[in-house]
Amino acid sequence: MRRREERLPPSGAGLMRYFSEEGSGIKVSPKAVVGFSVGSILLVFLLHLMA
């Protein structure tokens, strides 16, 4: 019996299909990234006020 293969649409006009794979890198939540960014901005702002 022939196996049924899933065919992907042809990639054209610069469109590519990316598959998400879990890597073994550091995982950081989006809330932590936003919090760190806002904290860094506030720190720089306060340092400018002190100078």
PDB file of N, CA, C and O in Angstrom:
ATOM      1  N   MET A   1       0.829  -1.159   0.000  1.00  0.00           N
ATOM      2  CA  MET A   1       0.000   0.000   0.000  1.00  0.00           C
ATOM      3  C   MET A   1       0.897   1.254   0.000  1.00  0.00           C
ATOM      4  O   MET A   1       1.874   1.323   0.746  1.00  0.00           O
ATOM      5  N   ARG A   2       0.568   2.198  -0.808  1.00  0.00           N
ATOM      6  CA  ARG A   2       1.373   3.404  -0.939  1.00  0.00           C
ATOM      7  C   ARG A   2       1.071   4.363   0.210  1.00  0.00           C
ATOM      8  O   ARG A   2      -0.087   4.610   0.546  1.00  0.00           O
ATOM      9  N   ARG A   3       2.137   4.896   0.802  1.00  0.00           N
ATOM     10  CA  ARG A   3       1.952   5.839   1.899  1.00  0.00           C
ATOM     11  C   ARG A   3       1.477   7.180   1.367  1.00  0.00           C
ATOM     12  O   ARG A   3       1.931   7.655   0.326  1.00  0.00           O
ATOM     13  N   ARG A   4       0.580   7.758   2.083  1.00  0.00           N
ATOM     14  CA  ARG A   4       0.042   9.054   1.688  1.00  0.00           C
ATOM     15  C   ARG A   4       0.959  10.158   2.225  1.00  0.00           C
ATOM     16  O   ARG A   4       1.127  10.290   3.437  1.00  0.00           O
ATOM     17  N   GLU A   5       1.541  10.937   1.339  1.00  0.00           N
ATOM     18  CA  GLU A   5       2.463  11.988   1.741  1.00  0.00           C
ATOM     19  C   GLU A   5       1.761  13.337   1.683  1.00  0.00           C
ATOM     20  O   GLU A   5       0.985  13.621   0.770  1.00  0.00           O
ATOM     21  N   GLU A   6       2.053  14.150   2.673  1.00  0.00           N
ATOM     22  CA  GLU A   6       1.483  15.489   2.706  1.00  0.00           C
ATOM     23  C   GLU A   6       2.353  16.392   1.846  1.00  0.00           C
ATOM     24  O   GLU A   6       3.556  16.511   2.077  1.00  0.00           O
ATOM     25  N   ARG A   7       1.751  17.013   0.873  1.00  0.00           N
ATOM     26  CA  ARG A   7       2.501  17.868  -0.035  1.00  0.00           C
ATOM     27  C   ARG A   7       2.375  19.312   0.429  1.00  0.00           C
ATOM     28  O   ARG A   7       1.292  19.773   0.789  1.00  0.00           O
ATOM     29  N   LEU A   8       3.495  20.010   0.414  1.00  0.00           N
ATOM     30  CA  LEU A   8       3.513  21.414   0.769  1.00  0.00           C
ATOM     31  C   LEU A   8       3.270  22.250  -0.477  1.00  0.00           C
ATOM     32  O   LEU A   8       3.649  21.847  -1.577  1.00  0.00           O
ATOM     33  N   PRO A   9       2.644  23.409  -0.319  1.00  0.00           N
ATOM     34  CA  PRO A   9       2.455  24.264  -1.487  1.00  0.00           C
ATOM     35  C   PRO A   9       3.803  24.778  -1.981  1.00  0.00           C
ATOM     36  O   PRO A   9       4.725  24.968  -1.188  1.00  0.00           O
ATOM     37  N   PRO A  10       3.917  24.997  -3.264  1.00  0.00           N
ATOM     38  CA  PRO A  10       5.197  25.488  -3.781  1.00  0.00           C
ATOM     39  C   PRO A  10       5.489  26.881  -3.229  1.00  0.00           C
ATOM     40  O   PRO A  10       4.604  27.732  -3.133  1.00  0.00           O
ATOM     41  N   SER A  11       6.744  27.086  -2.872  1.00  0.00           N
ATOM     42  CA  SER A  11       7.105  28.410  -2.356  1.00  0.00           C
ATOM     43  C   SER A  11       7.437  29.304  -3.535  1.00  0.00           C
ATOM     44  O   SER A  11       8.351  29.029  -4.312  1.00  0.00           O
ATOM     45  N   GLY A  12       6.689  30.358  -3.647  1.00  0.00           N
ATOM     46  CA  GLY A  12       6.911  31.282  -4.746  1.00  0.00           C
ATOM     47  C   GLY A  12       6.781  32.708  -4.268  1.00  0.00           C
ATOM     48  O   GLY A  12       6.219  32.964  -3.203  1.00  0.00           O
ATOM     49  N   ALA A  13       7.279  33.607  -5.023  1.00  0.00           N
ATOM     50  CA  ALA A  13       7.213  35.044  -4.743  1.00  0.00           C
ATOM     51  C   ALA A  13       7.875  35.376  -3.413  1.00  0.00           C
ATOM     52  O   ALA A  13       7.423  36.279  -2.709  1.00  0.00           O
ATOM     53  N   GLY A  14       8.920  34.672  -3.062  1.00  0.00           N
ATOM     54  CA  GLY A  14       9.662  34.965  -1.844  1.00  0.00           C
ATOM     55  C   GLY A  14       9.018  34.445  -0.574  1.00  0.00           C
ATOM     56  O   GLY A  14       9.502  34.745   0.518  1.00  0.00           O
ATOM     57  N   LEU A  15       7.949  33.678  -0.677  1.00  0.00           N
ATOM     58  CA  LEU A  15       7.298  33.145   0.516  1.00  0.00           C
ATOM     59  C   LEU A  15       7.977  31.852   0.929  1.00  0.00           C
ATOM     60  O   LEU A  15       8.226  30.972   0.105  1.00  0.00           O
ATOM     61  N   MET A  16       8.272  31.751   2.216  1.00  0.00           N
ATOM     62  CA  MET A  16       8.904  30.542   2.721  1.00  0.00           C
ATOM     63  C   MET A  16       8.093  30.027   3.895  1.00  0.00           C
ATOM     64  O   MET A  16       7.388  30.785   4.562  1.00  0.00           O
ATOM     65  N   ARG A  17       8.198  28.760   4.133  1.00  0.00           N
ATOM     66  CA  ARG A  17       7.463  28.151   5.238  1.00  0.00           C
ATOM     67  C   ARG A  17       8.471  27.725   6.303  1.00  0.00           C
ATOM     68  O   ARG A  17       9.385  26.943   6.040  1.00  0.00           O
ATOM     69  N   TYR A  18       8.282  28.255   7.504  1.00  0.00           N
ATOM     70  CA  TYR A  18       9.174  27.930   8.608  1.00  0.00           C
ATOM     71  C   TYR A  18       8.427  27.044   9.599  1.00  0.00           C
ATOM     72  O   TYR A  18       7.262  27.287   9.913  1.00  0.00           O
ATOM     73  N   PHE A  19       9.096  26.041  10.075  1.00  0.00           N
ATOM     74  CA  PHE A  19       8.521  25.141  11.062  1.00  0.00           C
ATOM     75  C   PHE A  19       9.096  25.511  12.417  1.00  0.00           C
ATOM     76  O   PHE A  19      10.311  25.641  12.567  1.00  0.00           O
ATOM     77  N   SER A  20       8.231  25.680  13.399  1.00  0.00           N
ATOM     78  CA  SER A  20       8.722  26.042  14.727  1.00  0.00           C
ATOM     79  C   SER A  20       9.209  24.776  15.435  1.00  0.00           C
ATOM     80  O   SER A  20       8.507  23.768  15.516  1.00  0.00           O
ATOM     81  N   GLU A  21      10.421  24.870  15.935  1.00  0.00           N
ATOM     82  CA  GLU A  21      11.007  23.755  16.658  1.00  0.00           C
ATOM     83  C   GLU A  21      11.472  24.258  18.007  1.00  0.00           C
ATOM     84  O   GLU A  21      12.035  25.348  18.115  1.00  0.00           O
ATOM     85  N   GLU A  22      11.239  23.473  19.018  1.00  0.00           N
ATOM     86  CA  GLU A  22      11.704  23.826  20.347  1.00  0.00           C
ATOM     87  C   GLU A  22      13.205  23.581  20.417  1.00  0.00           C
ATOM     88  O   GLU A  22      13.672  22.458  20.231  1.00  0.00           O
ATOM     89  N   GLY A  23      13.930  24.615  20.678  1.00  0.00           N
ATOM     90  CA  GLY A  23      15.374  24.486  20.827  1.00  0.00           C
ATOM     91  C   GLY A  23      15.741  24.326  22.290  1.00  0.00           C
ATOM     92  O   GLY A  23      14.878  24.363  23.167  1.00  0.00           O
ATOM     93  N   SER A  24      17.008  24.150  22.541  1.00  0.00           N
ATOM     94  CA  SER A  24      17.458  23.979  23.918  1.00  0.00           C
ATOM     95  C   SER A  24      18.040  25.275  24.453  1.00  0.00           C
ATOM     96  O   SER A  24      18.955  25.247  25.277  1.00  0.00           O
ATOM     97  N   GLY A  25      17.531  26.402  24.003  1.00  0.00           N
ATOM     98  CA  GLY A  25      18.028  27.692  24.447  1.00  0.00           C
ATOM     99  C   GLY A  25      17.309  28.182  25.689  1.00  0.00           C
ATOM    100  O   GLY A  25      16.475  27.486  26.268  1.00  0.00           O
ATOM    101  N   ILE A  26      17.655  29.399  26.082  1.00  0.00           N
ATOM    102  CA  ILE A  26      17.043  30.012  27.248  1.00  0.00           C
ATOM    103  C   ILE A  26      15.619  30.434  26.893  1.00  0.00           C
ATOM    104  O   ILE A  26      15.385  31.046  25.851  1.00  0.00           O
ATOM    105  N   LYS A  27      14.687  30.106  27.756  1.00  0.00           N
ATOM    106  CA  LYS A  27      13.295  30.475  27.516  1.00  0.00           C
ATOM    107  C   LYS A  27      12.912  31.597  28.470  1.00  0.00           C
ATOM    108  O   LYS A  27      12.982  31.435  29.688  1.00  0.00           O
ATOM    109  N   VAL A  28      12.506  32.739  27.913  1.00  0.00           N
ATOM    110  CA  VAL A  28      12.130  33.904  28.700  1.00  0.00           C
ATOM    111  C   VAL A  28      10.719  34.292  28.291  1.00  0.00           C
ATOM    112  O   VAL A  28      10.402  34.349  27.103  1.00  0.00           O
ATOM    113  N   SER A  29       9.880  34.557  29.275  1.00  0.00           N
ATOM    114  CA  SER A  29       8.499  34.921  28.975  1.00  0.00           C
ATOM    115  C   SER A  29       8.450  36.344  28.412  1.00  0.00           C
ATOM    116  O   SER A  29       9.310  37.165  28.731  1.00  0.00           O
ATOM    117  N   PRO A  30       7.456  36.637  27.582  1.00  0.00           N
ATOM    118  CA  PRO A  30       7.335  37.989  27.030  1.00  0.00           C
ATOM    119  C   PRO A  30       7.157  39.047  28.114  1.00  0.00           C
ATOM    120  O   PRO A  30       7.643  40.168  27.962  1.00  0.00           O
ATOM    121  N   LYS A  31       6.469  38.713  29.208  1.00  0.00           N
ATOM    122  CA  LYS A  31       6.297  39.675  30.301  1.00  0.00           C
ATOM    123  C   LYS A  31       7.638  40.041  30.926  1.00  0.00           C
ATOM    124  O   LYS A  31       7.857  41.196  31.290  1.00  0.00           O
ATOM    125  N   ALA A  32       8.533  39.070  31.052  1.00  0.00           N
ATOM    126  CA  ALA A  32       9.853  39.347  31.623  1.00  0.00           C
ATOM    127  C   ALA A  32      10.655  40.261  30.707  1.00  0.00           C
ATOM    128  O   ALA A  32      11.379  41.133  31.187  1.00  0.00           O
ATOM    129  N   VAL A  33      10.539  40.077  29.414  1.00  0.00           N
ATOM    130  CA  VAL A  33      11.268  40.926  28.462  1.00  0.00           C
ATOM    131  C   VAL A  33      10.758  42.359  28.528  1.00  0.00           C
ATOM    132  O   VAL A  33      11.549  43.301  28.536  1.00  0.00           O
ATOM    133  N   VAL A  34       9.434  42.527  28.576  1.00  0.00           N
ATOM    134  CA  VAL A  34       8.854  43.873  28.682  1.00  0.00           C
ATOM    135  C   VAL A  34       9.246  44.515  30.010  1.00  0.00           C
ATOM    136  O   VAL A  34       9.591  45.696  30.050  1.00  0.00           O
ATOM    137  N   GLY A  35       9.195  43.756  31.078  1.00  0.00           N
ATOM    138  CA  GLY A  35       9.573  44.280  32.391  1.00  0.00           C
ATOM    139  C   GLY A  35      11.026  44.717  32.440  1.00  0.00           C
ATOM    140  O   GLY A  35      11.341  45.775  32.985  1.00  0.00           O
ATOM    141  N   PHE A  36      11.906  43.914  31.877  1.00  0.00           N
ATOM    142  CA  PHE A  36      13.329  44.265  31.841  1.00  0.00           C
ATOM    143  C   PHE A  36      13.547  45.519  31.001  1.00  0.00           C
ATOM    144  O   PHE A  36      14.354  46.375  31.364  1.00  0.00           O
ATOM    145  N   SER A  37      12.842  45.634  29.895  1.00  0.00           N
ATOM    146  CA  SER A  37      12.989  46.804  29.022  1.00  0.00           C
ATOM    147  C   SER A  37      12.519  48.074  29.722  1.00  0.00           C
ATOM    148  O   SER A  37      13.204  49.097  29.695  1.00  0.00           O
ATOM    149  N   VAL A  38      11.351  48.004  30.345  1.00  0.00           N
ATOM    150  CA  VAL A  38      10.817  49.179  31.052  1.00  0.00           C
ATOM    151  C   VAL A  38      11.735  49.539  32.223  1.00  0.00           C
ATOM    152  O   VAL A  38      11.997  50.717  32.465  1.00  0.00           O
ATOM    153  N   GLY A  39      12.217  48.546  32.937  1.00  0.00           N
ATOM    154  CA  GLY A  39      13.141  48.807  34.045  1.00  0.00           C
ATOM    155  C   GLY A  39      14.430  49.458  33.568  1.00  0.00           C
ATOM    156  O   GLY A  39      14.943  50.363  34.225  1.00  0.00           O
ATOM    157  N   SER A  40      14.954  49.015  32.447  1.00  0.00           N
ATOM    158  CA  SER A  40      16.170  49.613  31.897  1.00  0.00           C
ATOM    159  C   SER A  40      15.930  51.061  31.471  1.00  0.00           C
ATOM    160  O   SER A  40      16.783  51.921  31.690  1.00  0.00           O
ATOM    161  N   ILE A  41      14.787  51.328  30.872  1.00  0.00           N
ATOM    162  CA  ILE A  41      14.458  52.691  30.457  1.00  0.00           C
ATOM    163  C   ILE A  41      14.338  53.600  31.671  1.00  0.00           C
ATOM    164  O   ILE A  41      14.847  54.721  31.660  1.00  0.00           O
ATOM    165  N   LEU A  42      13.671  53.126  32.718  1.00  0.00           N
ATOM    166  CA  LEU A  42      13.537  53.927  33.936  1.00  0.00           C
ATOM    167  C   LEU A  42      14.885  54.176  34.594  1.00  0.00           C
ATOM    168  O   LEU A  42      15.134  55.276  35.086  1.00  0.00           O
ATOM    169  N   LEU A  43      15.752  53.181  34.612  1.00  0.00           N
ATOM    170  CA  LEU A  43      17.074  53.343  35.191  1.00  0.00           C
ATOM    171  C   LEU A  43      17.875  54.409  34.447  1.00  0.00           C
ATOM    172  O   LEU A  43      18.498  55.266  35.073  1.00  0.00           O
ATOM    173  N   VAL A  44      17.861  54.360  33.137  1.00  0.00           N
ATOM    174  CA  VAL A  44      18.593  55.355  32.345  1.00  0.00           C
ATOM    175  C   VAL A  44      17.993  56.737  32.571  1.00  0.00           C
ATOM    176  O   VAL A  44      18.729  57.715  32.700  1.00  0.00           O
ATOM    177  N   PHE A  45      16.665  56.831  32.620  1.00  0.00           N
ATOM    178  CA  PHE A  45      15.992  58.116  32.849  1.00  0.00           C
ATOM    179  C   PHE A  45      16.395  58.699  34.210  1.00  0.00           C
ATOM    180  O   PHE A  45      16.702  59.887  34.313  1.00  0.00           O
ATOM    181  N   LEU A  46      16.392  57.856  35.254  1.00  0.00           N
ATOM    182  CA  LEU A  46      16.784  58.333  36.582  1.00  0.00           C
ATOM    183  C   LEU A  46      18.247  58.751  36.626  1.00  0.00           C
ATOM    184  O   LEU A  46      18.590  59.727  37.292  1.00  0.00           O
ATOM    185  N   LEU A  47      19.109  58.027  35.928  1.00  0.00           N
ATOM    186  CA  LEU A  47      20.528  58.403  35.894  1.00  0.00           C
ATOM    187  C   LEU A  47      20.728  59.746  35.193  1.00  0.00           C
ATOM    188  O   LEU A  47      21.609  60.516  35.574  1.00  0.00           O
ATOM    189  N   HIS A  48      19.927  60.030  34.182  1.00  0.00           N
ATOM    190  CA  HIS A  48      20.007  61.322  33.497  1.00  0.00           C
ATOM    191  C   HIS A  48      19.540  62.450  34.416  1.00  0.00           C
ATOM    192  O   HIS A  48      20.076  63.557  34.361  1.00  0.00           O
ATOM    193  N   LEU A  49      18.547  62.175  35.258  1.00  0.00           N
ATOM    194  CA  LEU A  49      18.062  63.195  36.188  1.00  0.00           C
ATOM    195  C   LEU A  49      19.109  63.513  37.258  1.00  0.00           C
ATOM    196  O   LEU A  49      19.218  64.659  37.692  1.00  0.00           O
ATOM    197  N   MET A  50      19.875  62.515  37.685  1.00  0.00           N
ATOM    198  CA  MET A  50      20.881  62.715  38.715  1.00  0.00           C
ATOM    199  C   MET A  50      22.115  63.449  38.199  1.00  0.00           C
ATOM    200  O   MET A  50      22.820  64.094  38.975  1.00  0.00           O
ATOM    201  N   ALA A  51      22.375  63.359  36.928  1.00  0.00           N
ATOM    202  CA  ALA A  51      23.604  63.953  36.374  1.00  0.00           C
ATOM    203  C   ALA A  51      23.449  65.407  36.068  1.00  0.00           C
ATOM    204  O   ALA A  51      24.393  66.042  35.598  1.00  0.00           O
TER     205      ALA A  51
END
